[in-house]
Amino acid sequence: MTFDTVIRGARVVTAADTGVADVGIRDGQIAALGMQLPAGREEIDAHGLIALPGGVDSHVHIAQPSGEGIEMADDFASATASAACGGNTTVLPFCLPKPGMSLREAVQDYHAQAKDQCHTDVSFHLIVKDVDPQTLGQDLPALIEAGHSSLKVFMTYKGLALSDRQILDVFEVAKRHDALVMVHAENEDAIEYLRDRAEAQGNTAPLYHARTRPLAVEREATHRAIALAEIAGVPLTIVHVSNGESMEEIRHARARGSLVFAETCPQYITLSAADLDQAGFEGAKYVCSPPPRDTTEQARIWAGLEQGVFDLFSSDHCPFRFADSAGKDAPGARASFRNIPNGIPGVETRLPILFSEGVVKGRISLQRFAALSATNHARLYGLAPRKGSIAVGADADIALWDPTLRRTIRQADLHHGSDYTPWEGFEVTGWPVRTLLRGVSVMIDGALTGTRAGGTHIARGKPEIRL
């Protein structure tokens, strides 16, 4: 038996097990796991390192339309380069139609933008903002059957938010075609009421982005989204859960027998609303939705991660440049928080933050880390068994981690297109030192190798709704 590459002596981790082994790779797939495997054409000495499944980040925004004159900081080349340097091998961006563009046309446009640009594999979620007969009757069913087996609906943002009836109509299509719906759960009417009241009182600083999106607007929308899914008889994922009250809605729904999956993000275990309360315009760097909360809610989210309430840990990477009128400093942004583009960069720092704060500090096991960072994403979004696990027959998507490497997160060291990181100066222990995509090293010691493994779009199967 011959191998293209053999990884020697790593501590190999899956969502279920861990142990020292060699990994034999042939034709881009894992061909063998064991001790003293025959030599490969390439030998990687991984003694002292941990081999984890390449990260699957199922919540990223890349080159997404963001309003007139507003531009995201990342295209597919820079976003996937940043992802690879953070130990990821697959990312799932959202496909949002531009005004006047059909959903099918938007998907074609995203494929064209991604072609030959990616350092990782990609697969597109569909954003449903129109509920016309063509979208629901033609485009959406055809795209689901073509391998875009997940879609997202919004309960907030003007031009994106759907009514309850419209959400139910989308759920009906998802049920018919075995697709999984992701929901951004915040009550738009309540937010608009609070925004108008804040501005009338002269409260326009970035901090009021957080204060006009309190826990109640997320908790209520989470409850309502779950109720609608129960009425329609469909599973769903509540994305970027920021607080314990919304988390408890999910826990209660599961106790009733509902199939509800939950996702949280690094900002909800490390950042707080106080970060928005800075002199001048600095707080705009932390504006995202839902907003970061406080240390009490951070502890409750950690409890959910430890206890298994959360299935997914994603970045919600949504990058804008700070010192840019096409980014955070958009026209009107300094006059009112209402005009600050929502979103923060984080695809490269997602996994080091979870590893350092979770594994190193003893909050979660390595197996739980693998599940939260890769395995559950792959299963839930139809990428398994090809992605998300170190197993014979799977793609050789592997991140080698130095669990003792200490680093301070610095914008100067990152690879995204944004000009800042919300985690500037944040110290972590543990960092990926090599990322292999289908057996090809695309990152070594924090730098891209210059060799692309042909990162491409992956058509997905149906979701595994029993993780």
C-alpha positions as a Markdown table, in Angstrom:
| # | Residue | x | y | z |
|---|---|---|---|---|
| 1 | Met | 0.0 | 0.0 | 0.0 |
| 2 | Thr | 1.4 | 3.4 | -1.0 |
| 3 | Phe | 0.4 | 6.8 | 0.0 |
| 4 | Asp | 0.7 | 10.3 | -1.4 |
| 5 | Thr | 1.1 | 11.7 | 2.1 |
| 6 | Val | 1.5 | 10.2 | 5.6 |
| 7 | Ile | 1.0 | 12.3 | 8.7 |
| 8 | Arg | 3.1 | 10.7 | 11.4 |
| 9 | Gly | 2.4 | 10.5 | 15.1 |
| 10 | Ala | -0.4 | 13.0 | 15.6 |
| 11 | Arg | -3.0 | 12.8 | 18.3 |
| 12 | Val | -6.0 | 12.2 | 16.0 |
| 13 | Val | -9.3 | 13.5 | 17.1 |
| 14 | Thr | -12.8 | 12.9 | 15.9 |
| 15 | Ala | -16.2 | 13.8 | 17.4 |
| 16 | Ala | -16.2 | 10.4 | 19.1 |
| 17 | Asp | -12.6 | 9.3 | 19.9 |
| 18 | Thr | -9.0 | 10.4 | 20.2 |
| 19 | Gly | -5.7 | 8.5 | 20.0 |
| 20 | Val | -2.2 | 8.7 | 18.5 |
| 21 | Ala | -2.0 | 7.4 | 14.9 |
| 22 | Asp | -0.6 | 7.8 | 11.5 |
| 23 | Val | -2.9 | 9.1 | 8.7 |
| 24 | Gly | -2.3 | 7.8 | 5.2 |
| 25 | Ile | -3.7 | 9.9 | 2.4 |
| 26 | Arg | -4.2 | 8.9 | -1.2 |
| 27 | Asp | -6.0 | 10.7 | -4.1 |
| 28 | Gly | -7.2 | 13.4 | -1.7 |
| 29 | Gln | -8.9 | 11.0 | 0.7 |
| 30 | Ile | -8.0 | 9.4 | 4.0 |
| 31 | Ala | -7.0 | 5.9 | 3.0 |
| 32 | Ala | -5.7 | 4.5 | 6.3 |
| 33 | Leu | -5.4 | 5.2 | 10.0 |
| 34 | Gly | -3.0 | 3.1 | 12.1 |
| 35 | Met | 0.5 | 2.9 | 13.4 |
| 36 | Gln | 3.7 | 2.5 | 11.3 |
| 37 | Leu | 2.0 | 2.9 | 8.0 |
| 38 | Pro | 4.2 | 2.5 | 4.9 |
| 39 | Ala | 6.0 | 5.5 | 3.6 |
| 40 | Gly | 4.3 | 8.2 | 1.6 |
| 41 | Arg | 5.8 | 10.3 | -1.1 |
| 42 | Glu | 5.4 | 13.2 | 1.4 |
| 43 | Glu | 6.0 | 12.6 | 5.1 |
| 44 | Ile | 4.7 | 15.1 | 7.7 |
| 45 | Asp | 6.1 | 14.7 | 11.2 |
| 46 | Ala | 3.2 | 15.6 | 13.5 |
| 47 | His | 4.5 | 14.3 | 16.9 |
| 48 | Gly | 3.3 | 16.6 | 19.6 |
| 49 | Leu | 0.6 | 18.0 | 17.3 |
| 50 | Ile | -3.2 | 17.4 | 17.3 |
| 51 | Ala | -4.9 | 16.3 | 14.1 |
| 52 | Leu | -8.4 | 17.7 | 14.0 |
| 53 | Pro | -11.0 | 17.6 | 11.2 |
| 54 | Gly | -10.6 | 20.7 | 9.0 |
| 55 | Gly | -13.0 | 23.3 | 10.4 |
| 56 | Val | -16.4 | 23.7 | 8.7 |
| 57 | Asp | -17.7 | 27.2 | 9.3 |
| 58 | Ser | -21.3 | 27.1 | 8.3 |
| 59 | His | -22.1 | 30.8 | 8.8 |
| 60 | Val | -20.0 | 33.2 | 6.8 |
| 61 | His | -20.8 | 36.2 | 4.5 |
| 62 | Ile | -18.6 | 36.7 | 1.5 |
| 63 | Ala | -19.0 | 39.4 | -1.2 |
| 64 | Gln | -22.7 | 39.7 | -0.1 |
| 65 | Pro | -24.7 | 42.7 | -1.3 |
| 66 | Ser | -24.9 | 45.1 | 1.6 |
| 67 | Gly | -26.8 | 48.2 | 0.5 |
| 68 | Glu | -26.0 | 51.1 | -1.8 |
| 69 | Gly | -22.4 | 52.2 | -1.6 |
| 70 | Ile | -21.5 | 49.5 | 1.0 |
| 71 | Glu | -19.0 | 46.8 | 0.2 |
| 72 | Met | -18.0 | 43.8 | 2.2 |
| 73 | Ala | -14.3 | 43.6 | 2.9 |
| 74 | Asp | -13.8 | 40.0 | 1.6 |
| 75 | Asp | -14.1 | 38.4 | -1.8 |
| 76 | Phe | -13.8 | 34.6 | -2.1 |
| 77 | Ala | -10.0 | 34.7 | -2.4 |
| 78 | Ser | -9.4 | 36.7 | 0.8 |
| 79 | Ala | -12.1 | 35.1 | 2.9 |
| 80 | Thr | -11.0 | 31.5 | 2.1 |
| 81 | Ala | -7.4 | 32.4 | 2.6 |
| 82 | Ser | -8.3 | 33.7 | 6.0 |
| 83 | Ala | -10.4 | 30.6 | 6.7 |
| 84 | Ala | -7.6 | 28.3 | 5.8 |
| 85 | Cys | -5.1 | 30.1 | 8.0 |
| 86 | Gly | -7.5 | 29.6 | 10.9 |
| 87 | Gly | -7.7 | 25.8 | 10.4 |
| 88 | Asn | -10.8 | 25.7 | 8.2 |
| 89 | Thr | -11.2 | 23.6 | 5.0 |
| 90 | Thr | -14.9 | 24.3 | 4.2 |
| 91 | Val | -17.0 | 27.5 | 4.5 |
| 92 | Leu | -20.7 | 28.0 | 3.8 |
| 93 | Pro | -21.5 | 31.5 | 2.6 |
| 94 | Phe | -24.9 | 32.9 | 2.1 |
| 95 | Cys | -26.2 | 33.7 | -1.4 |
| 96 | Leu | -28.3 | 36.9 | -1.4 |
| 97 | Pro | -30.0 | 38.1 | -4.6 |
| 98 | Lys | -29.3 | 41.7 | -5.5 |
| 99 | Pro | -32.4 | 43.9 | -6.1 |
| 100 | Gly | -34.2 | 42.7 | -9.2 |
| 101 | Met | -32.2 | 39.4 | -9.4 |
| 102 | Ser | -33.8 | 36.0 | -9.1 |
| 103 | Leu | -32.5 | 33.5 | -6.6 |
| 104 | Arg | -31.4 | 31.3 | -9.4 |
| 105 | Glu | -29.5 | 34.2 | -11.0 |
| 106 | Ala | -27.9 | 35.0 | -7.7 |
| 107 | Val | -26.6 | 31.5 | -7.3 |
| 108 | Gln | -25.1 | 31.6 | -10.8 |
| 109 | Asp | -23.4 | 34.9 | -9.9 |
| 110 | Tyr | -22.0 | 33.4 | -6.7 |
| 111 | His | -20.6 | 30.4 | -8.5 |
| 112 | Ala | -18.9 | 32.8 | -11.0 |
| 113 | Gln | -17.3 | 34.8 | -8.2 |
| 114 | Ala | -16.0 | 31.8 | -6.4 |
| 115 | Lys | -14.7 | 29.9 | -9.4 |
| 116 | Asp | -10.9 | 29.4 | -9.2 |
| 117 | Gln | -10.6 | 31.8 | -6.3 |
| 118 | Cys | -10.9 | 29.5 | -3.2 |
| 119 | His | -8.3 | 28.2 | -0.8 |
| 120 | Thr | -11.0 | 26.1 | 0.9 |
| 121 | Asp | -14.1 | 24.4 | -0.4 |
| 122 | Val | -17.3 | 26.3 | -0.3 |
| 123 | Ser | -21.0 | 25.5 | -0.4 |
| 124 | Phe | -23.8 | 28.1 | -0.6 |
| 125 | His | -26.8 | 28.6 | 1.7 |
| 126 | Leu | -29.8 | 30.3 | 0.0 |
| 127 | Ile | -31.3 | 33.5 | 1.5 |
| 128 | Val | -35.0 | 33.7 | 0.8 |
| 129 | Lys | -36.2 | 37.3 | 0.8 |
| 130 | Asp | -38.8 | 37.0 | -1.9 |
| 131 | Val | -41.8 | 34.7 | -1.7 |
| 132 | Asp | -43.2 | 35.2 | -5.2 |
| 133 | Pro | -44.4 | 32.2 | -7.2 |
| 134 | Gln | -41.2 | 31.9 | -9.2 |
| 135 | Thr | -39.0 | 31.8 | -6.1 |
| 136 | Leu | -41.2 | 29.4 | -4.1 |
| 137 | Gly | -42.5 | 27.3 | -7.0 |
| 138 | Gln | -39.5 | 27.1 | -9.3 |
| 139 | Asp | -36.2 | 28.5 | -8.2 |
| 140 | Leu | -36.1 | 27.2 | -4.6 |
| 141 | Pro | -37.1 | 23.6 | -5.3 |
| 142 | Ala | -34.7 | 23.4 | -8.2 |
| 143 | Leu | -31.8 | 24.8 | -6.3 |
| 144 | Ile | -32.5 | 22.5 | -3.3 |
| 145 | Glu | -32.5 | 19.5 | -5.5 |
| 146 | Ala | -29.3 | 20.7 | -7.1 |
| 147 | Gly | -27.4 | 20.5 | -3.8 |
| 148 | His | -28.2 | 23.8 | -2.0 |
| 149 | Ser | -30.0 | 22.0 | 0.7 |
| 150 | Ser | -30.2 | 24.8 | 3.3 |
| 151 | Leu | -31.8 | 28.2 | 3.3 |
| 152 | Lys | -32.1 | 31.2 | 5.6 |
| 153 | Val | -35.0 | 33.5 | 6.5 |
| 154 | Phe | -34.8 | 36.7 | 8.4 |
| 155 | Met | -37.2 | 38.1 | 11.0 |
| 156 | Thr | -35.3 | 41.5 | 11.0 |
| 157 | Tyr | -33.7 | 44.0 | 8.6 |
| 158 | Lys | -35.8 | 46.1 | 6.2 |
| 159 | Gly | -36.0 | 44.4 | 2.8 |
| 160 | Leu | -35.1 | 41.0 | 4.3 |
| 161 | Ala | -37.6 | 40.4 | 7.1 |
| 162 | Leu | -40.5 | 38.1 | 6.3 |
| 163 | Ser | -43.9 | 38.0 | 7.9 |
| 164 | Asp | -45.0 | 35.0 | 9.8 |
| 165 | Arg | -47.2 | 33.8 | 6.9 |
| 166 | Gln | -44.3 | 34.2 | 4.5 |
| 167 | Ile | -42.0 | 32.2 | 6.8 |
| 168 | Leu | -44.6 | 29.4 | 6.9 |
| 169 | Asp | -44.7 | 29.4 | 3.1 |
| 170 | Val | -41.0 | 29.0 | 3.0 |
| 171 | Phe | -41.2 | 26.2 | 5.6 |
| 172 | Glu | -43.7 | 24.4 | 3.4 |
| 173 | Val | -41.2 | 24.3 | 0.5 |
| 174 | Ala | -38.4 | 23.2 | 2.8 |
| 175 | Lys | -40.5 | 20.4 | 4.2 |
| 176 | Arg | -41.5 | 19.2 | 0.7 |
| 177 | His | -37.9 | 19.0 | -0.4 |
| 178 | Asp | -36.2 | 18.0 | 2.9 |
| 179 | Ala | -34.2 | 21.2 | 3.2 |
| 180 | Leu | -33.1 | 22.8 | 6.5 |
| 181 | Val | -34.1 | 26.3 | 7.3 |
| 182 | Met | -31.9 | 28.7 | 9.3 |
| 183 | Val | -33.6 | 31.6 | 11.1 |
| 184 | His | -32.2 | 35.0 | 12.2 |
| 185 | Ala | -34.5 | 35.5 | 15.1 |
| 186 | Glu | -35.0 | 39.2 | 16.1 |
| 187 | Asn | -38.3 | 41.1 | 16.2 |
| 188 | Glu | -38.0 | 43.8 | 13.6 |
| 189 | Asp | -41.0 | 45.9 | 14.7 |
| 190 | Ala | -39.8 | 46.0 | 18.3 |
| 191 | Ile | -36.3 | 47.0 | 17.1 |
| 192 | Glu | -37.7 | 49.8 | 15.0 |
| 193 | Tyr | -39.8 | 51.0 | 17.9 |
| 194 | Leu | -36.8 | 51.1 | 20.1 |
| 195 | Arg | -34.6 | 52.7 | 17.5 |
| 196 | Asp | -37.1 | 55.5 | 16.9 |
| 197 | Arg | -37.4 | 56.2 | 20.6 |
| 198 | Ala | -33.6 | 56.2 | 21.1 |
| 199 | Glu | -33.0 | 58.6 | 18.2 |
| 200 | Ala | -35.8 | 60.9 | 19.5 |
| 201 | Gln | -34.0 | 61.1 | 22.8 |
| 202 | Gly | -30.7 | 61.9 | 21.1 |
| 203 | Asn | -29.1 | 58.5 | 21.8 |
| 204 | Thr | -27.3 | 57.8 | 18.6 |
| 205 | Ala | -23.9 | 56.4 | 19.6 |
| 206 | Pro | -22.8 | 52.9 | 18.6 |
| 207 | Leu | -23.8 | 51.6 | 22.1 |
| 208 | Tyr | -27.4 | 52.1 | 21.2 |
| 209 | His | -27.2 | 49.5 | 18.6 |
| 210 | Ala | -27.0 | 47.0 | 21.5 |
| 211 | Arg | -29.6 | 48.8 | 23.7 |
| 212 | Thr | -32.2 | 48.8 | 20.9 |
| 213 | Arg | -31.8 | 45.1 | 20.3 |
| 214 | Pro | -32.3 | 43.8 | 23.9 |
| 215 | Leu | -32.7 | 40.2 | 25.0 |
| 216 | Ala | -36.4 | 40.3 | 24.7 |
| 217 | Val | -36.5 | 41.0 | 20.9 |
| 218 | Glu | -34.3 | 37.9 | 20.3 |
| 219 | Arg | -36.1 | 35.7 | 22.9 |
| 220 | Glu | -39.6 | 36.5 | 21.4 |
| 221 | Ala | -38.5 | 35.9 | 17.9 |
| 222 | Thr | -36.8 | 32.6 | 18.8 |
| 223 | His | -40.0 | 31.5 | 20.5 |
| 224 | Arg | -42.1 | 32.5 | 17.5 |
| 225 | Ala | -39.7 | 30.9 | 15.0 |
| 226 | Ile | -39.9 | 27.6 | 16.9 |
| 227 | Ala | -43.7 | 27.8 | 17.1 |
| 228 | Leu | -44.0 | 28.4 | 13.4 |
| 229 | Ala | -41.7 | 25.4 | 12.7 |
| 230 | Glu | -43.8 | 23.3 | 15.0 |
| 231 | Ile | -46.9 | 24.4 | 13.1 |
| 232 | Ala | -45.3 | 23.6 | 9.7 |
| 233 | Gly | -43.7 | 20.4 | 11.0 |
| 234 | Val | -40.1 | 21.2 | 10.0 |
| 235 | Pro | -36.8 | 21.2 | 11.8 |
| 236 | Leu | -34.9 | 24.4 | 11.9 |
| 237 | Thr | -31.6 | 26.0 | 13.1 |
| 238 | Ile | -31.6 | 29.2 | 15.2 |
| 239 | Val | -28.4 | 30.9 | 14.3 |
| 240 | His | -26.1 | 33.2 | 16.3 |
| 241 | Val | -27.9 | 32.7 | 19.7 |
| 242 | Ser | -26.5 | 35.4 | 22.0 |
| 243 | Asn | -28.1 | 34.9 | 25.4 |
| 244 | Gly | -29.4 | 32.4 | 27.9 |
| 245 | Glu | -33.1 | 33.3 | 27.6 |
| 246 | Ser | -33.2 | 32.5 | 23.9 |
| 247 | Met | -31.2 | 29.3 | 24.6 |
| 248 | Glu | -33.8 | 28.3 | 27.2 |
| 249 | Glu | -36.5 | 28.6 | 24.5 |
| 250 | Ile | -34.6 | 26.1 | 22.4 |
| 251 | Arg | -34.1 | 23.8 | 25.4 |
| 252 | His | -37.8 | 23.9 | 26.2 |
| 253 | Ala | -38.7 | 23.2 | 22.6 |
| 254 | Arg | -36.5 | 20.1 | 22.5 |
| 255 | Ala | -38.2 | 18.9 | 25.7 |
| 256 | Arg | -41.5 | 19.0 | 23.8 |
| 257 | Gly | -39.9 | 16.9 | 21.0 |
| 258 | Ser | -39.2 | 19.7 | 18.5 |
| 259 | Leu | -36.2 | 19.3 | 16.2 |
| 260 | Val | -34.4 | 22.6 | 16.9 |
| 261 | Phe | -30.7 | 23.1 | 16.3 |
| 262 | Ala | -28.7 | 25.9 | 17.9 |
| 263 | Glu | -25.7 | 27.9 | 16.9 |
| 264 | Thr | -23.6 | 30.4 | 18.7 |
| 265 | Cys | -20.4 | 32.4 | 17.9 |
| 266 | Pro | -17.2 | 33.7 | 19.4 |
| 267 | Gln | -18.6 | 37.2 | 20.0 |
| 268 | Tyr | -21.1 | 35.8 | 22.5 |
| 269 | Ile | -18.5 | 34.2 | 24.8 |
| 270 | Thr | -15.8 | 36.9 | 24.6 |
| 271 | Leu | -17.2 | 40.3 | 23.7 |
| 272 | Ser | -19.8 | 42.4 | 25.5 |
| 273 | Ala | -22.0 | 45.5 | 24.9 |
| 274 | Ala | -19.4 | 47.5 | 26.8 |
| 275 | Asp | -17.2 | 47.1 | 23.8 |
| 276 | Leu | -19.6 | 49.3 | 21.8 |
| 277 | Asp | -19.4 | 52.0 | 24.5 |
| 278 | Gln | -16.1 | 53.6 | 23.5 |
| 279 | Ala | -15.1 | 57.1 | 22.8 |
| 280 | Gly | -15.8 | 58.5 | 19.4 |
| 281 | Phe | -16.7 | 56.0 | 16.7 |
| 282 | Glu | -14.6 | 53.0 | 18.0 |
| 283 | Gly | -17.6 | 51.1 | 19.2 |
| 284 | Ala | -18.7 | 50.7 | 15.6 |
| 285 | Lys | -16.1 | 48.0 | 15.3 |
| 286 | Tyr | -18.3 | 45.7 | 17.4 |
| 287 | Val | -21.6 | 46.4 | 15.8 |
| 288 | Cys | -23.2 | 43.1 | 14.8 |
| 289 | Ser | -26.7 | 41.5 | 15.2 |
| 290 | Pro | -27.6 | 40.2 | 17.7 |
| 291 | Pro | -25.2 | 42.3 | 19.6 |
| 292 | Pro | -22.8 | 41.1 | 22.3 |
| 293 | Arg | -24.4 | 41.0 | 25.7 |
| 294 | Asp | -22.7 | 41.0 | 29.1 |
| 295 | Thr | -20.6 | 38.6 | 31.3 |
| 296 | Thr | -23.7 | 37.0 | 32.8 |
| 297 | Glu | -24.9 | 36.0 | 29.3 |
| 298 | Gln | -21.4 | 34.9 | 28.3 |
| 299 | Ala | -21.5 | 32.4 | 31.2 |
| 300 | Arg | -24.9 | 31.2 | 30.2 |
| 301 | Ile | -23.7 | 30.6 | 26.6 |
| 302 | Trp | -20.7 | 28.7 | 27.9 |
| 303 | Ala | -23.1 | 26.5 | 29.9 |
| 304 | Gly | -25.0 | 25.8 | 26.7 |
| 305 | Leu | -21.8 | 24.8 | 24.9 |
| 306 | Glu | -20.7 | 22.5 | 27.8 |
| 307 | Gln | -24.1 | 20.9 | 28.2 |
| 308 | Gly | -24.8 | 20.2 | 24.6 |
| 309 | Val | -27.5 | 22.8 | 24.0 |
| 310 | Phe | -25.5 | 24.2 | 21.1 |
| 311 | Asp | -24.8 | 22.0 | 18.1 |
| 312 | Leu | -22.7 | 24.5 | 16.1 |
| 313 | Phe | -20.0 | 27.1 | 16.8 |
| 314 | Ser | -19.7 | 29.4 | 13.8 |
| 315 | Ser | -18.1 | 32.7 | 13.1 |
| 316 | Asp | -20.8 | 34.7 | 11.5 |
| 317 | His | -17.9 | 36.3 | 9.6 |
| 318 | Cys | -19.4 | 39.5 | 8.1 |
| 319 | Pro | -16.4 | 41.8 | 7.4 |
| 320 | Phe | -16.4 | 45.5 | 6.7 |
| 321 | Arg | -13.5 | 47.9 | 6.7 |
| 322 | Phe | -13.5 | 50.3 | 9.6 |
| 323 | Ala | -11.8 | 53.3 | 8.1 |
| 324 | Asp | -13.8 | 53.3 | 4.9 |
| 325 | Ser | -16.9 | 55.2 | 3.7 |
| 326 | Ala | -18.0 | 51.9 | 2.0 |
| 327 | Gly | -17.6 | 50.1 | 5.3 |
| 328 | Lys | -18.3 | 50.9 | 9.0 |
| 329 | Asp | -17.8 | 54.7 | 8.4 |
| 330 | Ala | -20.6 | 54.8 | 5.9 |
| 331 | Pro | -22.5 | 58.0 | 5.2 |
| 332 | Gly | -24.6 | 58.8 | 8.2 |
| 333 | Ala | -23.0 | 56.2 | 10.4 |
| 334 | Arg | -21.4 | 58.7 | 12.8 |
| 335 | Ala | -24.7 | 60.5 | 13.1 |
| 336 | Ser | -26.6 | 57.4 | 14.1 |
| 337 | Phe | -26.0 | 53.8 | 15.0 |
| 338 | Arg | -28.8 | 52.9 | 12.6 |
| 339 | Asn | -26.5 | 53.5 | 9.7 |
| 340 | Ile | -23.6 | 51.5 | 10.8 |
| 341 | Pro | -23.2 | 48.3 | 8.7 |
| 342 | Asn | -23.9 | 45.2 | 10.8 |
| 343 | Gly | -21.1 | 42.6 | 11.0 |
| 344 | Ile | -17.6 | 41.8 | 12.2 |
| 345 | Pro | -14.8 | 39.7 | 10.8 |
| 346 | Gly | -13.9 | 36.4 | 12.5 |
| 347 | Val | -13.5 | 33.4 | 10.3 |
| 348 | Glu | -9.7 | 33.1 | 11.0 |
| 349 | Thr | -10.0 | 33.5 | 14.8 |
| 350 | Arg | -13.2 | 31.4 | 15.4 |
| 351 | Leu | -11.3 | 28.1 | 16.1 |
| 352 | Pro | -8.3 | 29.4 | 18.1 |
| 353 | Ile | -10.7 | 31.3 | 20.4 |
| 354 | Leu | -12.9 | 28.2 | 21.0 |
| 355 | Phe | -9.8 | 26.0 | 21.5 |
| 356 | Ser | -8.1 | 28.3 | 23.9 |
| 357 | Glu | -11.2 | 29.3 | 25.9 |
| 358 | Gly | -12.8 | 25.9 | 25.7 |
| 359 | Val | -10.3 | 23.0 | 25.4 |
| 360 | Val | -7.3 | 24.6 | 27.1 |
| 361 | Lys | -9.4 | 25.9 | 30.0 |
| 362 | Gly | -11.1 | 22.6 | 30.5 |
| 363 | Arg | -14.6 | 23.6 | 29.6 |
| 364 | Ile | -15.0 | 21.2 | 26.6 |
| 365 | Ser | -13.2 | 18.1 | 25.4 |
| 366 | Leu | -11.3 | 17.7 | 22.2 |
| 367 | Gln | -14.1 | 15.5 | 20.9 |
| 368 | Arg | -16.7 | 18.2 | 21.7 |
| 369 | Phe | -14.4 | 20.8 | 20.0 |
| 370 | Ala | -14.4 | 18.6 | 16.8 |
| 371 | Ala | -18.2 | 18.3 | 16.9 |
| 372 | Leu | -18.8 | 22.0 | 17.4 |
| 373 | Ser | -16.2 | 23.1 | 14.9 |
| 374 | Ala | -16.7 | 20.6 | 12.1 |
| 375 | Thr | -18.5 | 17.3 | 12.5 |
| 376 | Asn | -22.0 | 18.7 | 13.4 |
| 377 | His | -21.8 | 21.3 | 10.6 |
| 378 | Ala | -21.0 | 18.6 | 8.1 |
| 379 | Arg | -23.8 | 16.3 | 9.2 |
| 380 | Leu | -26.5 | 19.0 | 9.6 |
| 381 | Tyr | -25.8 | 20.6 | 6.3 |
| 382 | Gly | -25.4 | 17.5 | 4.1 |
| 383 | Leu | -21.6 | 17.4 | 3.8 |
| 384 | Ala | -21.1 | 14.2 | 5.7 |
| 385 | Pro | -19.4 | 11.7 | 5.5 |
| 386 | Arg | -17.2 | 13.5 | 3.0 |
| 387 | Lys | -16.4 | 16.4 | 5.4 |
| 388 | Gly | -16.2 | 17.0 | 9.1 |
| 389 | Ser | -14.4 | 13.9 | 10.3 |
| 390 | Ile | -11.0 | 12.1 | 10.2 |
| 391 | Ala | -12.2 | 8.7 | 8.9 |
| 392 | Val | -11.2 | 6.3 | 6.1 |
| 393 | Gly | -13.0 | 7.4 | 2.9 |
| 394 | Ala | -13.4 | 11.0 | 3.9 |
| 395 | Asp | -11.7 | 13.9 | 2.2 |
| 396 | Ala | -8.3 | 14.5 | 3.7 |
| 397 | Asp | -9.3 | 17.8 | 5.2 |
| 398 | Ile | -7.1 | 18.0 | 8.3 |
| 399 | Ala | -5.8 | 20.8 | 10.6 |
| 400 | Leu | -2.7 | 20.1 | 12.6 |
| 401 | Trp | -2.7 | 22.1 | 15.9 |
| 402 | Asp | 0.1 | 23.0 | 18.3 |
| 403 | Pro | -1.9 | 22.9 | 21.6 |
| 404 | Thr | 0.9 | 24.8 | 23.4 |
| 405 | Leu | 1.5 | 27.6 | 20.9 |
| 406 | Arg | 0.7 | 31.0 | 22.5 |
| 407 | Arg | -0.4 | 33.8 | 20.3 |
| 408 | Thr | -1.8 | 37.3 | 20.7 |
| 409 | Ile | -4.4 | 38.0 | 18.1 |
| 410 | Arg | -3.2 | 41.0 | 15.9 |
| 411 | Gln | -4.8 | 42.5 | 12.8 |
| 412 | Ala | -1.3 | 42.6 | 11.3 |
| 413 | Asp | -1.1 | 38.8 | 11.3 |
| 414 | Leu | -4.6 | 38.0 | 9.9 |
| 415 | His | -5.5 | 37.4 | 6.3 |
| 416 | His | -9.1 | 38.7 | 5.9 |
| 417 | Gly | -9.9 | 41.9 | 3.9 |
| 418 | Ser | -11.0 | 43.9 | 6.9 |
| 419 | Asp | -8.6 | 46.5 | 8.4 |
| 420 | Tyr | -9.3 | 45.5 | 12.0 |
| 421 | Thr | -10.2 | 42.6 | 14.3 |
| 422 | Pro | -12.5 | 42.9 | 17.3 |
| 423 | Trp | -10.1 | 40.6 | 19.2 |
| 424 | Glu | -7.0 | 42.8 | 18.9 |
| 425 | Gly | -4.7 | 41.9 | 21.8 |
| 426 | Phe | -6.7 | 38.8 | 22.8 |
| 427 | Glu | -4.4 | 36.1 | 24.0 |
| 428 | Val | -4.9 | 32.5 | 23.0 |
| 429 | Thr | -3.2 | 29.2 | 23.6 |
| 430 | Gly | -3.4 | 26.7 | 20.7 |
| 431 | Trp | -3.3 | 27.5 | 17.0 |
| 432 | Pro | -3.3 | 25.5 | 13.8 |
| 433 | Val | 0.1 | 25.3 | 12.2 |
| 434 | Arg | -0.8 | 23.4 | 9.0 |
| 435 | Thr | -4.1 | 23.0 | 7.0 |
| 436 | Leu | -4.5 | 20.3 | 4.4 |
| 437 | Leu | -7.4 | 20.4 | 1.9 |
| 438 | Arg | -7.8 | 17.0 | 0.3 |
| 439 | Gly | -4.3 | 16.1 | 1.3 |
| 440 | Val | -2.6 | 19.3 | 0.0 |
| 441 | Ser | -1.1 | 21.7 | 2.5 |
| 442 | Val | -2.6 | 25.1 | 1.8 |
| 443 | Met | -1.3 | 26.7 | 5.0 |
| 444 | Ile | 2.0 | 26.1 | 7.0 |
| 445 | Asp | 3.0 | 28.0 | 10.1 |
| 446 | Gly | 0.5 | 30.8 | 9.5 |
| 447 | Ala | 1.3 | 31.5 | 5.8 |
| 448 | Leu | -0.4 | 30.3 | 2.7 |
| 449 | Thr | 1.7 | 27.8 | 0.7 |
| 450 | Gly | 0.7 | 29.3 | -2.6 |
| 451 | Thr | -0.5 | 25.9 | -3.7 |
| 452 | Arg | -4.2 | 25.7 | -4.1 |
| 453 | Ala | -5.9 | 22.3 | -3.8 |
| 454 | Gly | -8.6 | 23.4 | -6.1 |
| 455 | Gly | -11.1 | 24.7 | -3.6 |
| 456 | Thr | -14.4 | 24.3 | -5.2 |
| 457 | His | -18.2 | 24.4 | -4.6 |
| 458 | Ile | -19.6 | 21.3 | -3.0 |
| 459 | Ala | -23.1 | 20.1 | -3.8 |
| 460 | Arg | -24.7 | 18.9 | -0.6 |
| 461 | Gly | -27.0 | 16.0 | 0.2 |
| 462 | Lys | -29.9 | 16.1 | 2.6 |
| 463 | Pro | -29.3 | 17.1 | 6.3 |
| 464 | Glu | -28.9 | 14.6 | 9.1 |
| 465 | Ile | -31.5 | 15.9 | 11.4 |
| 466 | Arg | -30.5 | 13.5 | 14.2 |
| 467 | Leu | -27.0 | 14.5 | 15.2 |
